[in-house]
Amino acid sequence: MIKLSQPQIPEDAIERVGDILRSGQLVHGDECNAFESELAAYLGAKHALVVSNGTAALHLALLALDIGPGDAVIVPDFTFTATANIVEITGAKAVIVDVERSSYNLDPIKLIECIENWNGPEKLKALMPVLEFGNPSNLNTYRQIAEKYNLNMIEDAACALGASDEGTKVGTAGDFGCFSFHPRKTLTTGEGGALVTNNTELFQKAALLRSHGMERSSEGVVFKCVGLNYRLTNFQGAIGRAILPHLNNWIAQRQELAAQYKEELSTLIDSKLITIPDVFIGHSVQTFMVVLASQLKRSDIIFELKAEGVESNLGAQSMSALGLFLHQQNIKTSYPVGQELYQQGLALPLHEGMTKDDVSNVVAALSLVLNNVTR
Ligand SMILES: *Cc1c(COP(=O)(O)O)cnc(C)c1O
């Protein structure tokens, strides 16, 4: 079976974990501090905070920006549910905007339309663009829109560590950039995540919230505000540190596999059975998702591919289709693109352990299956 994804944990990371476990320093410690410095340096950001998962990173970003009841935050229709969930958990409302067909990211035109026509009752406070599957498209445009309309921007860059848009590293364009280290992402620590920011005041607020509002001083521990426990363990920090130096190499391998997919899928694209994203420049290719033509039934295709030894899956959810965010604004808007991507998106295997032959075999299997069902 050619698997959809396969987490990579280098041997040196496994050895480091053994050392940390024997050291007894298990909660946030030296390894996490070092991982934060190295991550900030990698991204060219001023500050990084490692946390227990990507959802926690988003939560801390929203809390540090004082977003809560009476506020609204724009999220894309096509994403993983955590993006919209976490806005609602703070008491704010998730306002859904449709995505762009070519990149699967927030549609800048619809985004501006939503902002310009906003008439409350909540205060529109922030946008939370998702760089879906590692696609950096429009990142600089989102930043310009946030600046023009005086909105905060939190990047849900959960699956986009290492991606960049015209020189801007994903995660560094807004007030906060949030990453996930879940096994389905390119760099994994089991569970884990991080947030980065160039704003020292916001960084300090998020750091306090991460650990019970607690600060250590020469007089001992002081509790400065109410807080949470969203710390990463020290052994997870060690895993992250061991992987980070491999990341650019892995992304380059993913880019090569994506380029091969693009070339070998051209017959299926020309015959209009599938489409793929327009651009792969700066893409970290966490997931390679094609969109099946409307006459194709995805569940059948997934089943048939499995019989051919190829694992595949849907790509992400449509927030409007989930029925969990039924606010007036979301109900009266239609989301044709996000819902199409949710219905017809098909994620194909892509990971560092794959060979060129594997890609060719996936394409051969998909061609066989699609030609069989359309005949
Ligand atoms: C994975 C993911 C998350 C959640 O990250 P966790 O580490 O699983 O909490 C949030 N948003 C997006 C877009 C994701 O892909």
The ligand as a Gaussian input file, in Angstrom:
#p B3LYP/6-31G(d) Opt

LIG

0 1
 C       -3.739000      20.534000      11.608000
 C       -4.444000      21.809000      11.559000
 C       -4.879000      22.463000      12.727000
 C       -4.809000      21.844000      14.097000
 O       -3.560000      21.498000      14.544000
 P       -3.451000      20.468000      15.814000
 O       -1.995000      20.442000      16.098000
 O       -3.981000      19.157000      15.355000
 O       -4.248000      21.058000      16.916000
 C       -5.457000      23.708000      12.581000
 N       -5.639000      24.279000      11.390000
 C       -5.247000      23.689000      10.238000
 C       -5.445000      24.373000       8.936000
 C       -4.660000      22.422000      10.281000
 O       -4.305000      21.820000       9.142000

